[in-house]
């Protein structure tokens, strides 16, 4: 099993647990999910890092 598949599986399991967790545990699970998404390249921050030389989108006139 590839690393990305393992991360995707772990993320899915954590999201399932998050849906039924108590408030305090939800925060801990959310942090773990965000770390996994960062490693997978799914997070907003990691997507911004991939394209440092790209210009910002121009506003439509």
C-alpha distance matrix in Angstrom:
0.0 3.8 6.6 8.4 6.4 6.8 10.3 11.1 10.6 12.6 15.1 15.7 16.4 18.6 20.4 21.1 22.6 24.5 26.2 27.9 28.4 31.7 32.9 32.3 28.8 28.0 28.8 26.4 23.5 24.5 24.4 20.8 19.8 21.7 20.1 16.5 18.1 19.7 16.6 15.0 18.4 19.5 22.5 26.0 26.5 23.5 24.5 28.0 27.0 25.3 28.7 31.4 33.7 33.7 37.0 37.2 37.8 41.5 43.3 44.7 48.4
3.8 0.0 3.8 5.5 5.3 6.4 8.8 10.0 10.8 12.5 14.3 15.6 16.9 18.6 20.2 21.5 23.0 24.3 26.3 28.4 28.5 31.8 32.5 31.8 28.5 27.5 27.8 25.6 22.8 23.3 22.9 19.6 18.4 19.7 17.9 14.5 15.7 16.9 13.7 12.0 15.2 16.7 19.8 23.1 23.4 20.2 21.2 24.6 23.4 21.7 25.1 27.7 30.0 30.1 33.4 33.8 34.5 38.2 40.2 41.7 45.5
6.6 3.8 0.0 3.8 5.4 5.1 6.2 8.6 9.9 10.5 12.2 14.2 15.4 16.4 18.3 20.1 21.1 22.2 24.5 26.6 26.4 29.4 29.9 28.9 25.7 24.7 24.8 22.4 20.0 20.3 19.5 16.3 15.4 16.5 14.4 11.2 12.7 13.6 10.2 9.2 12.7 14.4 17.1 20.5 20.5 17.4 18.9 22.2 20.8 19.5 23.1 25.5 28.0 28.3 31.6 31.9 32.9 36.6 38.6 40.4 44.1
8.4 5.5 3.8 0.0 3.8 5.4 5.1 6.1 8.6 9.8 10.4 12.2 14.3 15.2 16.3 18.4 20.0 20.6 22.6 25.1 25.2 28.2 28.6 28.0 24.9 23.4 23.5 21.7 19.0 18.8 18.4 15.5 13.8 14.7 13.3 9.8 10.3 11.8 9.0 6.7 10.0 11.3 14.3 17.7 18.2 15.2 16.2 19.7 18.9 17.4 20.8 23.5 26.1 25.9 29.0 29.1 29.8 33.5 35.3 37.0 40.7
6.4 5.3 5.4 3.8 0.0 3.8 5.4 5.0 6.1 8.5 9.8 10.6 12.4 14.2 15.3 16.6 18.5 19.7 21.4 23.7 24.2 27.5 28.3 28.0 24.7 23.3 24.0 22.2 19.0 19.3 19.5 16.4 14.5 16.2 15.3 11.5 12.3 14.5 12.1 9.7 13.1 13.5 16.6 20.1 21.1 18.4 19.1 22.8 22.3 20.9 24.1 27.0 29.5 29.0 32.1 31.9 32.3 36.0 37.5 38.9 42.7
6.8 6.4 5.1 5.4 3.8 0.0 3.8 5.5 5.1 6.1 8.5 9.9 10.7 12.3 14.2 15.5 16.6 18.1 20.2 22.1 22.2 25.4 26.4 25.7 22.3 21.3 22.0 19.7 16.8 17.7 17.7 14.2 13.0 15.2 13.8 10.2 12.1 14.2 11.6 10.4 14.1 14.6 17.1 20.8 21.4 18.9 20.4 23.8 23.1 22.2 25.7 28.2 30.9 30.8 33.8 33.5 34.2 37.9 39.4 41.1 44.9
10.3 8.8 6.2 5.1 5.4 3.8 0.0 3.8 5.4 5.1 6.0 8.6 9.9 10.4 12.1 14.2 15.3 16.0 18.4 20.6 20.4 23.4 23.9 23.2 20.0 18.8 19.1 17.0 14.2 14.5 14.3 11.1 9.7 11.5 10.2 6.5 8.3 10.6 8.4 7.3 11.0 11.3 13.5 17.2 17.8 15.5 17.2 20.5 20.0 19.4 22.9 25.2 28.2 28.0 30.8 30.4 31.2 34.9 36.3 38.2 41.9
11.1 10.0 8.6 6.1 5.0 5.5 3.8 0.0 3.8 5.5 5.1 6.2 8.7 9.9 10.5 12.4 14.4 15.1 16.8 19.3 19.8 23.0 23.6 23.5 20.4 18.6 19.4 18.0 14.6 14.6 15.3 12.5 10.0 12.0 11.9 8.2 8.6 11.7 10.4 8.1 11.3 10.6 13.2 16.8 18.2 16.2 17.1 20.6 20.7 19.9 23.1 25.8 28.6 27.9 30.5 29.8 30.1 33.8 35.0 36.5 40.3
10.6 10.8 9.9 8.6 6.1 5.1 5.4 3.8 0.0 3.8 5.4 5.2 6.3 8.7 9.9 10.8 12.6 14.2 15.7 17.7 18.4 21.9 23.0 23.0 19.5 18.2 19.6 17.9 14.4 15.3 16.3 13.2 11.2 14.0 13.9 10.4 11.7 14.8 13.4 11.6 15.0 14.2 16.5 20.2 21.5 19.7 20.8 24.3 24.3 23.6 26.9 29.5 32.4 31.7 34.3 33.5 33.8 37.4 38.4 39.9 43.6
12.6 12.5 10.5 9.8 8.5 6.1 5.1 5.5 3.8 0.0 3.8 5.4 5.1 6.2 8.6 9.9 10.6 12.1 14.4 16.2 16.1 19.3 20.4 19.9 16.4 15.4 16.5 14.5 11.2 12.5 13.2 9.8 8.6 11.7 11.3 8.3 10.5 13.3 12.1 11.4 14.8 14.2 15.7 19.4 20.3 18.8 20.5 23.7 23.6 23.5 26.8 29.1 32.2 31.8 34.4 33.5 34.0 37.7 38.7 40.4 44.1
15.1 14.3 12.2 10.4 9.8 8.5 6.0 5.1 5.4 3.8 0.0 3.8 5.5 5.1 6.1 8.6 9.9 10.2 12.4 14.9 14.9 18.0 18.6 18.4 15.3 13.5 14.5 13.1 9.7 10.0 11.2 8.4 5.9 9.0 9.6 6.7 7.8 11.2 11.0 10.0 12.8 11.4 12.7 16.3 17.5 16.5 17.9 21.1 21.4 21.5 24.6 26.9 30.0 29.3 31.6 30.4 30.8 34.4 35.3 37.0 40.7
15.7 15.6 14.2 12.2 10.6 9.9 8.6 6.2 5.2 5.4 3.8 0.0 3.8 5.4 5.1 6.3 8.7 9.7 10.9 13.3 14.3 17.8 18.8 19.4 16.2 14.3 16.0 15.1 11.4 11.9 14.0 11.6 8.9 12.0 13.3 10.4 10.9 14.6 14.5 12.9 15.5 13.5 15.2 18.5 20.3 19.4 20.3 23.6 24.3 24.1 27.0 29.6 32.5 31.5 33.7 32.3 32.3 35.8 36.4 37.8 41.5
16.4 16.9 15.4 14.3 12.4 10.7 9.9 8.7 6.3 5.1 5.5 3.8 0.0 3.8 5.4 5.1 6.3 8.6 10.1 11.6 12.3 15.9 17.5 17.8 14.2 13.1 15.3 13.9 10.3 12.0 14.0 11.3 9.7 13.4 14.2 11.8 13.2 16.6 16.3 15.3 18.2 16.6 17.8 21.3 22.7 21.9 23.3 26.4 26.9 26.9 30.0 32.3 35.5 34.7 36.8 35.5 35.6 39.1 39.7 41.2 44.8
18.6 18.6 16.4 15.2 14.2 12.3 10.4 9.9 8.7 6.2 5.1 5.4 3.8 0.0 3.8 5.4 5.0 6.0 8.7 10.3 10.0 13.3 14.4 14.4 11.0 9.7 11.6 10.2 6.5 8.3 10.4 8.0 6.7 10.5 11.6 10.0 11.6 14.7 15.0 14.7 17.2 15.5 16.0 19.2 20.5 20.1 21.8 24.6 25.1 25.7 28.7 30.7 34.0 33.3 35.3 33.8 34.2 37.6 38.1 39.9 43.5
20.4 20.2 18.3 16.3 15.3 14.2 12.1 10.5 9.9 8.6 6.1 5.1 5.4 3.8 0.0 3.8 5.4 4.9 6.3 9.2 9.8 13.1 13.9 14.8 11.9 9.5 11.7 11.6 7.9 8.2 11.2 9.9 7.4 10.7 12.8 11.3 11.7 15.1 16.1 15.2 17.2 14.7 15.1 18.0 19.9 19.9 21.0 23.8 24.9 25.4 28.0 30.2 33.4 32.3 34.0 32.2 32.2 35.5 35.7 37.3 40.9
21.1 21.5 20.1 18.4 16.6 15.5 14.2 12.4 10.8 9.9 8.6 6.3 5.1 5.4 3.8 0.0 3.8 5.4 5.4 7.2 9.0 12.7 14.4 15.7 12.6 10.9 13.9 13.6 10.1 11.4 14.4 12.9 11.0 14.4 16.3 14.6 15.2 18.7 19.4 18.3 20.6 18.2 18.8 21.7 23.7 23.6 24.6 27.5 28.6 28.9 31.6 33.9 37.0 35.8 37.5 35.7 35.6 38.8 38.9 40.3 43.8
22.6 23.0 21.1 20.0 18.5 16.6 15.3 14.4 12.6 10.6 9.9 8.7 6.3 5.0 5.4 3.8 0.0 3.8 5.4 5.7 6.0 9.8 11.9 12.7 9.3 8.4 11.6 11.0 7.9 10.2 13.0 11.7 10.8 14.3 15.9 14.9 16.2 19.2 19.9 19.6 21.9 19.8 19.9 22.8 24.3 24.4 26.0 28.6 29.4 30.2 33.0 34.9 38.3 37.4 39.0 37.2 37.4 40.6 40.7 42.3 45.8
24.5 24.3 22.2 20.6 19.7 18.1 16.0 15.1 14.2 12.1 10.2 9.7 8.6 6.0 4.9 5.4 3.8 0.0 3.8 5.5 5.1 8.2 9.3 10.4 7.7 5.5 8.7 9.1 6.2 7.4 10.8 10.5 9.4 12.3 14.6 14.2 14.9 17.8 19.1 19.0 20.7 18.3 17.9 20.4 22.0 22.6 24.1 26.4 27.5 28.5 31.1 32.9 36.2 35.2 36.6 34.6 34.8 37.9 37.8 39.6 42.9
26.2 26.3 24.5 22.6 21.4 20.2 18.4 16.8 15.7 14.4 12.4 10.9 10.1 8.7 6.3 5.4 5.4 3.8 0.0 3.8 5.9 8.9 10.3 12.6 10.5 8.1 11.5 12.7 10.0 10.6 14.2 14.1 12.4 15.1 17.8 17.1 17.3 20.4 21.9 21.3 22.8 20.0 19.7 22.0 24.1 24.8 25.8 28.2 29.7 30.5 32.9 34.8 38.0 36.7 37.9 35.6 35.4 38.4 38.0 39.4 42.7
27.9 28.4 26.6 25.1 23.7 22.1 20.6 19.3 17.7 16.2 14.9 13.3 11.6 10.3 9.2 7.2 5.7 5.5 3.8 0.0 3.8 6.8 9.5 11.7 9.7 8.6 12.4 13.2 11.1 12.6 16.0 15.8 14.9 17.8 20.0 19.5 20.2 23.3 24.5 24.2 26.0 23.4 23.1 25.4 27.2 27.9 29.2 31.5 32.8 33.8 36.3 38.1 41.4 40.2 41.5 39.2 39.1 42.0 41.6 43.1 46.3
28.4 28.5 26.4 25.2 24.2 22.2 20.4 19.8 18.4 16.1 14.9 14.3 12.3 10.0 9.8 9.0 6.0 5.1 5.9 3.8 0.0 3.8 6.6 8.1 6.0 5.7 9.4 10.0 8.7 10.7 13.6 13.7 13.7 16.4 18.4 18.5 19.6 22.1 23.5 23.7 25.5 23.2 22.4 24.7 26.1 27.0 28.7 30.7 31.8 33.1 35.7 37.2 40.6 39.7 41.0 38.8 39.0 42.0 41.7 43.5 46.7
31.7 31.8 29.4 28.2 27.5 25.4 23.4 23.0 21.9 19.3 18.0 17.8 15.9 13.3 13.1 12.7 9.8 8.2 8.9 6.8 3.8 0.0 3.8 5.8 5.4 6.0 9.0 10.3 10.3 11.9 14.5 15.4 15.8 18.0 20.0 20.7 21.8 24.0 25.6 26.2 27.7 25.4 24.2 26.1 27.2 28.5 30.4 32.0 33.1 34.8 37.2 38.5 42.0 41.1 42.1 39.8 40.1 43.0 42.5 44.4 47.5
32.9 32.5 29.9 28.6 28.3 26.4 23.9 23.6 23.0 20.4 18.6 18.8 17.5 14.4 13.9 14.4 11.9 9.3 10.3 9.5 6.6 3.8 0.0 3.8 5.6 5.1 6.8 9.3 10.1 10.7 13.0 14.8 15.3 16.7 18.9 20.3 21.0 22.7 24.8 25.7 26.7 24.4 22.6 24.2 25.1 26.9 28.7 30.0 31.2 33.2 35.4 36.3 39.8 39.0 39.8 37.3 37.8 40.5 40.0 42.1 45.0
32.3 31.8 28.9 28.0 28.0 25.7 23.2 23.5 23.0 19.9 18.4 19.4 17.8 14.4 14.8 15.7 12.7 10.4 12.6 11.7 8.1 5.8 3.8 0.0 3.8 5.4 5.5 6.9 9.0 10.2 11.4 13.2 14.6 15.9 17.5 19.2 20.4 21.8 23.7 25.0 26.2 24.3 22.4 24.1 24.5 26.1 28.4 29.6 30.4 32.5 34.9 35.6 39.3 38.8 39.8 37.5 38.4 41.2 41.0 43.3 46.3
28.8 28.5 25.7 24.9 24.7 22.3 20.0 20.4 19.5 16.4 15.3 16.2 14.2 11.0 11.9 12.6 9.3 7.7 10.5 9.7 6.0 5.4 5.6 3.8 0.0 3.8 5.4 5.2 6.2 8.5 10.1 10.8 12.2 14.3 15.6 16.8 18.3 20.0 21.5 22.6 24.2 22.5 21.1 23.3 23.8 24.9 27.2 28.8 29.4 31.3 33.9 34.9 38.6 38.1 39.4 37.4 38.1 41.2 41.2 43.4 46.6
28.0 27.5 24.7 23.4 23.3 21.3 18.8 18.6 18.2 15.4 13.5 14.3 13.1 9.7 9.5 10.9 8.4 5.5 8.1 8.6 5.7 6.0 5.1 5.4 3.8 0.0 3.8 5.5 5.1 5.9 8.6 9.9 10.2 12.0 14.2 15.2 16.1 18.0 19.9 20.6 21.9 19.8 18.3 20.4 21.3 22.6 24.5 26.1 27.1 28.9 31.3 32.5 36.0 35.3 36.5 34.3 34.9 37.9 37.7 39.9 43.0
28.8 27.8 24.8 23.5 24.0 22.0 19.1 19.4 19.6 16.5 14.5 16.0 15.3 11.6 11.7 13.9 11.6 8.7 11.5 12.4 9.4 9.0 6.8 5.5 5.4 3.8 0.0 3.8 5.5 5.0 6.3 8.8 9.8 10.5 12.5 14.4 15.2 16.5 18.6 19.9 20.8 19.0 17.0 18.7 19.1 20.6 22.9 24.1 24.9 27.1 29.4 30.2 33.9 33.4 34.5 32.3 33.2 36.2 36.2 38.6 41.8
26.4 25.6 22.4 21.7 22.2 19.7 17.0 18.0 17.9 14.5 13.1 15.1 13.9 10.2 11.6 13.6 11.0 9.1 12.7 13.2 10.0 10.3 9.3 6.9 5.2 5.5 3.8 0.0 3.8 5.4 5.3 6.5 8.7 10.0 10.9 12.7 14.4 15.5 17.0 18.7 20.1 18.8 17.2 19.4 19.4 20.4 23.0 24.5 24.8 26.7 29.5 30.3 34.0 33.9 35.3 33.5 34.6 37.8 38.2 40.6 43.9
23.5 22.8 20.0 19.0 19.0 16.8 14.2 14.6 14.4 11.2 9.7 11.4 10.3 6.5 7.9 10.1 7.9 6.2 10.0 11.1 8.7 10.3 10.1 9.0 6.2 5.1 5.5 3.8 0.0 3.8 5.4 5.1 6.1 8.6 9.9 10.6 12.2 14.1 15.4 16.4 18.2 16.6 15.5 18.2 18.7 19.3 21.6 23.6 24.0 25.6 28.4 29.6 33.3 32.9 34.5 32.7 33.5 36.8 37.2 39.4 42.8
24.5 23.3 20.3 18.8 19.3 17.7 14.5 14.6 15.3 12.5 10.0 11.9 12.0 8.3 8.2 11.4 10.2 7.4 10.6 12.6 10.7 11.9 10.7 10.2 8.5 5.9 5.0 5.4 3.8 0.0 3.8 5.4 5.0 6.1 8.6 9.8 10.4 12.1 14.2 15.1 16.1 14.2 12.6 14.9 15.6 16.7 18.8 20.5 21.3 23.0 25.5 26.7 30.3 29.7 31.1 29.2 30.0 33.2 33.5 35.8 39.1
24.4 22.9 19.5 18.4 19.5 17.7 14.3 15.3 16.3 13.2 11.2 14.0 14.0 10.4 11.2 14.4 13.0 10.8 14.2 16.0 13.6 14.5 13.0 11.4 10.1 8.6 6.3 5.3 5.4 3.8 0.0 3.8 5.5 5.1 6.2 8.7 9.9 10.5 12.5 14.3 15.2 14.1 12.1 14.4 14.2 15.1 17.8 19.2 19.5 21.5 24.2 25.0 28.7 28.6 30.2 28.5 29.8 33.1 33.7 36.3 39.6
20.8 19.6 16.3 15.5 16.4 14.2 11.1 12.5 13.2 9.8 8.4 11.6 11.3 8.0 9.9 12.9 11.7 10.5 14.1 15.8 13.7 15.4 14.8 13.2 10.8 9.9 8.8 6.5 5.1 5.4 3.8 0.0 3.8 5.4 5.1 6.3 8.7 9.8 10.7 12.4 14.2 13.5 12.5 15.5 15.4 15.4 18.1 20.1 20.0 21.5 24.6 25.7 29.4 29.3 31.3 30.0 31.2 34.7 35.5 37.9 41.4
19.8 18.4 15.4 13.8 14.5 13.0 9.7 10.0 11.2 8.6 5.9 8.9 9.7 6.7 7.4 11.0 10.8 9.4 12.4 14.9 13.7 15.8 15.3 14.6 12.2 10.2 9.8 8.7 6.1 5.0 5.5 3.8 0.0 3.8 5.4 5.1 6.2 8.6 9.9 10.5 12.2 10.7 10.1 13.3 14.0 13.9 16.1 18.4 18.9 19.9 22.9 24.5 28.0 27.5 29.4 28.0 28.8 32.3 33.0 35.2 38.8
21.7 19.7 16.5 14.7 16.2 15.2 11.5 12.0 14.0 11.7 9.0 12.0 13.4 10.5 10.7 14.4 14.3 12.3 15.1 17.8 16.4 18.0 16.7 15.9 14.3 12.0 10.5 10.0 8.6 6.1 5.1 5.4 3.8 0.0 3.8 5.4 5.0 6.1 8.6 9.7 10.3 9.0 7.3 10.1 10.4 10.8 13.2 15.1 15.6 17.1 19.8 21.2 24.7 24.4 26.1 24.7 25.8 29.2 30.1 32.5 36.0
20.1 17.9 14.4 13.3 15.3 13.8 10.2 11.9 13.9 11.3 9.6 13.3 14.2 11.6 12.8 16.3 15.9 14.6 17.8 20.0 18.4 20.0 18.9 17.5 15.6 14.2 12.5 10.9 9.9 8.6 6.2 5.1 5.4 3.8 0.0 3.8 5.5 5.0 6.3 8.7 9.8 10.0 8.8 11.8 11.1 10.6 13.6 15.6 15.1 16.5 19.7 20.8 24.5 24.7 26.8 25.8 27.3 30.9 32.1 34.7 38.2
16.5 14.5 11.2 9.8 11.5 10.2 6.5 8.2 10.4 8.3 6.7 10.4 11.8 10.0 11.3 14.6 14.9 14.2 17.1 19.5 18.5 20.7 20.3 19.2 16.8 15.2 14.4 12.7 10.6 9.8 8.7 6.3 5.1 5.4 3.8 0.0 3.8 5.3 5.1 6.1 8.5 8.6 8.9 12.6 12.6 11.2 13.7 16.4 16.0 16.6 19.9 21.6 25.1 25.0 27.4 26.6 27.8 31.4 32.7 35.0 38.6
18.1 15.7 12.7 10.3 12.3 12.1 8.3 8.6 11.7 10.5 7.8 10.9 13.2 11.6 11.7 15.2 16.2 14.9 17.3 20.2 19.6 21.8 21.0 20.4 18.3 16.1 15.2 14.4 12.2 10.4 9.9 8.7 6.2 5.0 5.5 3.8 0.0 3.8 5.4 4.9 6.0 5.0 5.4 9.2 9.9 8.7 10.5 13.4 13.7 14.1 17.2 19.2 22.5 22.0 24.3 23.3 24.2 27.9 29.1 31.3 34.9
19.7 16.9 13.6 11.8 14.5 14.2 10.6 11.7 14.8 13.3 11.2 14.6 16.6 14.7 15.1 18.7 19.2 17.8 20.4 23.3 22.1 24.0 22.7 21.8 20.0 18.0 16.5 15.5 14.1 12.1 10.5 9.8 8.6 6.1 5.0 5.3 3.8 0.0 3.8 5.4 5.1 6.0 5.2 8.3 7.6 5.9 8.8 11.2 10.7 11.7 14.9 16.4 19.9 19.9 22.3 21.6 23.1 26.8 28.3 30.8 34.4
16.6 13.7 10.2 9.0 12.1 11.6 8.4 10.4 13.4 12.1 11.0 14.5 16.3 15.0 16.1 19.4 19.9 19.1 21.9 24.5 23.5 25.6 24.8 23.7 21.5 19.9 18.6 17.0 15.4 14.2 12.5 10.7 9.9 8.6 6.3 5.1 5.4 3.8 0.0 3.8 5.4 7.7 8.5 11.6 10.8 8.2 10.9 13.5 12.2 12.4 16.1 17.7 21.0 21.4 24.2 24.0 25.5 29.3 31.1 33.5 37.1
15.0 12.0 9.2 6.7 9.7 10.4 7.3 8.1 11.6 11.4 10.0 12.9 15.3 14.7 15.2 18.3 19.6 19.0 21.3 24.2 23.7 26.2 25.7 25.0 22.6 20.6 19.9 18.7 16.4 15.1 14.3 12.4 10.5 9.7 8.7 6.1 4.9 5.4 3.8 0.0 3.8 5.6 7.9 11.3 11.5 8.7 10.1 13.5 12.9 12.2 15.6 18.0 21.0 20.8 23.7 23.4 24.4 28.2 29.9 32.0 35.7
18.4 15.2 12.7 10.0 13.1 14.1 11.0 11.3 15.0 14.8 12.8 15.5 18.2 17.2 17.2 20.6 21.9 20.7 22.8 26.0 25.5 27.7 26.7 26.2 24.2 21.9 20.8 20.1 18.2 16.1 15.2 14.2 12.2 10.3 9.8 8.5 6.0 5.1 5.4 3.8 0.0 3.8 5.8 8.3 8.5 5.4 6.3 9.8 9.5 8.7 12.0 14.5 17.4 17.1 19.9 19.6 20.7 24.5 26.4 28.5 32.2
19.5 16.7 14.4 11.3 13.5 14.6 11.3 10.6 14.2 14.2 11.4 13.5 16.6 15.5 14.7 18.2 19.8 18.3 20.0 23.4 23.2 25.4 24.4 24.3 22.5 19.8 19.0 18.8 16.6 14.2 14.1 13.5 10.7 9.0 10.0 8.6 5.0 6.0 7.7 5.6 3.8 0.0 3.8 6.7 8.5 6.8 6.8 10.3 11.3 10.9 13.5 16.1 19.0 18.0 20.3 19.4 20.0 23.7 25.0 27.0 30.7
22.5 19.8 17.1 14.3 16.6 17.1 13.5 13.2 16.5 15.7 12.7 15.2 17.8 16.0 15.1 18.8 19.9 17.9 19.7 23.1 22.4 24.2 22.6 22.4 21.1 18.3 17.0 17.2 15.5 12.6 12.1 12.5 10.1 7.3 8.8 8.9 5.4 5.2 8.5 7.9 5.8 3.8 0.0 3.8 5.4 5.4 6.2 8.7 10.1 11.0 13.3 15.2 18.4 17.5 19.4 18.1 19.0 22.6 23.8 26.2 29.7
26.0 23.1 20.5 17.7 20.1 20.8 17.2 16.8 20.2 19.4 16.3 18.5 21.3 19.2 18.0 21.7 22.8 20.4 22.0 25.4 24.7 26.1 24.2 24.1 23.3 20.4 18.7 19.4 18.2 14.9 14.4 15.5 13.3 10.1 11.8 12.6 9.2 8.3 11.6 11.3 8.3 6.7 3.8 0.0 3.8 5.6 5.2 6.3 8.8 10.2 11.5 13.1 16.2 15.0 16.4 14.7 15.7 19.2 20.3 22.9 26.4
26.5 23.4 20.5 18.2 21.1 21.4 17.8 18.2 21.5 20.3 17.5 20.3 22.7 20.5 19.9 23.7 24.3 22.0 24.1 27.2 26.1 27.2 25.1 24.5 23.8 21.3 19.1 19.4 18.7 15.6 14.2 15.4 14.0 10.4 11.1 12.6 9.9 7.6 10.8 11.5 8.5 8.5 5.4 3.8 0.0 3.8 5.4 5.2 6.3 8.9 10.6 11.2 14.8 14.5 16.1 14.9 16.7 20.2 21.7 24.6 28.0
23.5 20.2 17.4 15.2 18.4 18.9 15.5 16.2 19.7 18.8 16.5 19.4 21.9 20.1 19.9 23.6 24.4 22.6 24.8 27.9 27.0 28.5 26.9 26.1 24.9 22.6 20.6 20.4 19.3 16.7 15.1 15.4 13.9 10.8 10.6 11.2 8.7 5.9 8.2 8.7 5.4 6.8 5.4 5.6 3.8 0.0 3.8 5.4 5.0 6.4 9.2 10.6 14.1 14.1 16.4 16.0 17.8 21.5 23.4 26.1 29.6
24.5 21.2 18.9 16.2 19.1 20.4 17.2 17.1 20.8 20.5 17.9 20.3 23.3 21.8 21.0 24.6 26.0 24.1 25.8 29.2 28.7 30.4 28.7 28.4 27.2 24.5 22.9 23.0 21.6 18.8 17.8 18.1 16.1 13.2 13.6 13.7 10.5 8.8 10.9 10.1 6.3 6.8 6.2 5.2 5.4 3.8 0.0 3.8 5.4 5.3 7.1 9.5 12.4 11.5 13.9 13.3 14.7 18.4 20.4 22.9 26.4
28.0 24.6 22.2 19.7 22.8 23.8 20.5 20.6 24.3 23.7 21.1 23.6 26.4 24.6 23.8 27.5 28.6 26.4 28.2 31.5 30.7 32.0 30.0 29.6 28.8 26.1 24.1 24.5 23.6 20.5 19.2 20.1 18.4 15.1 15.6 16.4 13.4 11.2 13.5 13.5 9.8 10.3 8.7 6.3 5.2 5.4 3.8 0.0 3.8 5.5 5.7 6.8 10.0 9.4 11.2 10.6 12.7 16.3 18.5 21.3 24.7
27.0 23.4 20.8 18.9 22.3 23.1 20.0 20.7 24.3 23.6 21.4 24.3 26.9 25.1 24.9 28.6 29.4 27.5 29.7 32.8 31.8 33.1 31.2 30.4 29.4 27.1 24.9 24.8 24.0 21.3 19.5 20.0 18.9 15.6 15.1 16.0 13.7 10.7 12.2 12.9 9.5 11.3 10.1 8.8 6.3 5.0 5.4 3.8 0.0 3.8 5.5 5.8 9.4 10.2 12.7 13.1 15.7 19.2 21.6 24.6 27.8
25.3 21.7 19.5 17.4 20.9 22.2 19.4 19.9 23.6 23.5 21.5 24.1 26.9 25.7 25.4 28.9 30.2 28.5 30.5 33.8 33.1 34.8 33.2 32.5 31.3 28.9 27.1 26.7 25.6 23.0 21.5 21.5 19.9 17.1 16.5 16.6 14.1 11.7 12.4 12.2 8.7 10.9 11.0 10.2 8.9 6.4 5.3 5.5 3.8 0.0 3.8 6.1 8.8 9.3 12.5 13.5 15.5 19.1 21.9 24.4 27.7
28.7 25.1 23.1 20.8 24.1 25.7 22.9 23.1 26.9 26.8 24.6 27.0 30.0 28.7 28.0 31.6 33.0 31.1 32.9 36.3 35.7 37.2 35.4 34.9 33.9 31.3 29.4 29.5 28.4 25.5 24.2 24.6 22.9 19.8 19.7 19.9 17.2 14.9 16.1 15.6 12.0 13.5 13.3 11.5 10.6 9.2 7.1 5.7 5.5 3.8 0.0 3.8 5.6 5.5 8.8 10.1 12.4 15.8 18.8 21.3 24.5
31.4 27.7 25.5 23.5 27.0 28.2 25.2 25.8 29.5 29.1 26.9 29.6 32.3 30.7 30.2 33.9 34.9 32.9 34.8 38.1 37.2 38.5 36.3 35.6 34.9 32.5 30.2 30.3 29.6 26.7 25.0 25.7 24.5 21.2 20.8 21.6 19.2 16.4 17.7 18.0 14.5 16.1 15.2 13.1 11.2 10.6 9.5 6.8 5.8 6.1 3.8 0.0 3.8 5.7 8.2 9.9 13.0 16.0 19.1 22.1 25.0
33.7 30.0 28.0 26.1 29.5 30.9 28.2 28.6 32.4 32.2 30.0 32.5 35.5 34.0 33.4 37.0 38.3 36.2 38.0 41.4 40.6 42.0 39.8 39.3 38.6 36.0 33.9 34.0 33.3 30.3 28.7 29.4 28.0 24.7 24.5 25.1 22.5 19.9 21.0 21.0 17.4 19.0 18.4 16.2 14.8 14.1 12.4 10.0 9.4 8.8 5.6 3.8 0.0 3.8 6.4 9.4 12.3 14.8 18.3 21.0 23.6
33.7 30.1 28.3 25.9 29.0 30.8 28.0 27.9 31.7 31.8 29.3 31.5 34.7 33.3 32.3 35.8 37.4 35.2 36.7 40.2 39.7 41.1 39.0 38.8 38.1 35.3 33.4 33.9 32.9 29.7 28.6 29.3 27.5 24.4 24.7 25.0 22.0 19.9 21.4 20.8 17.1 18.0 17.5 15.0 14.5 14.1 11.5 9.4 10.2 9.3 5.5 5.7 3.8 0.0 3.8 6.6 8.9 11.6 15.1 17.6 20.4
37.0 33.4 31.6 29.0 32.1 33.8 30.8 30.5 34.3 34.4 31.6 33.7 36.8 35.3 34.0 37.5 39.0 36.6 37.9 41.5 41.0 42.1 39.8 39.8 39.4 36.5 34.5 35.3 34.5 31.1 30.2 31.3 29.4 26.1 26.8 27.4 24.3 22.3 24.2 23.7 19.9 20.3 19.4 16.4 16.1 16.4 13.9 11.2 12.7 12.5 8.8 8.2 6.4 3.8 0.0 3.8 6.4 8.4 12.0 14.7 17.2
37.2 33.8 31.9 29.1 31.9 33.5 30.4 29.8 33.5 33.5 30.4 32.3 35.5 33.8 32.2 35.7 37.2 34.6 35.6 39.2 38.8 39.8 37.3 37.5 37.4 34.3 32.3 33.5 32.7 29.2 28.5 30.0 28.0 24.7 25.8 26.6 23.3 21.6 24.0 23.4 19.6 19.4 18.1 14.7 14.9 16.0 13.3 10.6 13.1 13.5 10.1 9.9 9.4 6.6 3.8 0.0 3.8 6.3 9.2 12.4 15.2
37.8 34.5 32.9 29.8 32.3 34.2 31.2 30.1 33.8 34.0 30.8 32.3 35.6 34.2 32.2 35.6 37.4 34.8 35.4 39.1 39.0 40.1 37.8 38.4 38.1 34.9 33.2 34.6 33.5 30.0 29.8 31.2 28.8 25.8 27.3 27.8 24.2 23.1 25.5 24.4 20.7 20.0 19.0 15.7 16.7 17.8 14.7 12.7 15.7 15.5 12.4 13.0 12.3 8.9 6.4 3.8 0.0 3.8 6.5 9.1 12.3
41.5 38.2 36.6 33.5 36.0 37.9 34.9 33.8 37.4 37.7 34.4 35.8 39.1 37.6 35.5 38.8 40.6 37.9 38.4 42.0 42.0 43.0 40.5 41.2 41.2 37.9 36.2 37.8 36.8 33.2 33.1 34.7 32.3 29.2 30.9 31.4 27.9 26.8 29.3 28.2 24.5 23.7 22.6 19.2 20.2 21.5 18.4 16.3 19.2 19.1 15.8 16.0 14.8 11.6 8.4 6.3 3.8 0.0 3.8 6.4 8.9
43.3 40.2 38.6 35.3 37.5 39.4 36.3 35.0 38.4 38.7 35.3 36.4 39.7 38.1 35.7 38.9 40.7 37.8 38.0 41.6 41.7 42.5 40.0 41.0 41.2 37.7 36.2 38.2 37.2 33.5 33.7 35.5 33.0 30.1 32.1 32.7 29.1 28.3 31.1 29.9 26.4 25.0 23.8 20.3 21.7 23.4 20.4 18.5 21.6 21.9 18.8 19.1 18.3 15.1 12.0 9.2 6.5 3.8 0.0 3.8 6.3
44.7 41.7 40.4 37.0 38.9 41.1 38.2 36.5 39.9 40.4 37.0 37.8 41.2 39.9 37.3 40.3 42.3 39.6 39.4 43.1 43.5 44.4 42.1 43.3 43.4 39.9 38.6 40.6 39.4 35.8 36.3 37.9 35.2 32.5 34.7 35.0 31.3 30.8 33.5 32.0 28.5 27.0 26.2 22.9 24.6 26.1 22.9 21.3 24.6 24.4 21.3 22.1 21.0 17.6 14.7 12.4 9.1 6.4 3.8 0.0 3.8
48.4 45.5 44.1 40.7 42.7 44.9 41.9 40.3 43.6 44.1 40.7 41.5 44.8 43.5 40.9 43.8 45.8 42.9 42.7 46.3 46.7 47.5 45.0 46.3 46.6 43.0 41.8 43.9 42.8 39.1 39.6 41.4 38.8 36.0 38.2 38.6 34.9 34.4 37.1 35.7 32.2 30.7 29.7 26.4 28.0 29.6 26.4 24.7 27.8 27.7 24.5 25.0 23.6 20.4 17.2 15.2 12.3 8.9 6.3 3.8 0.0
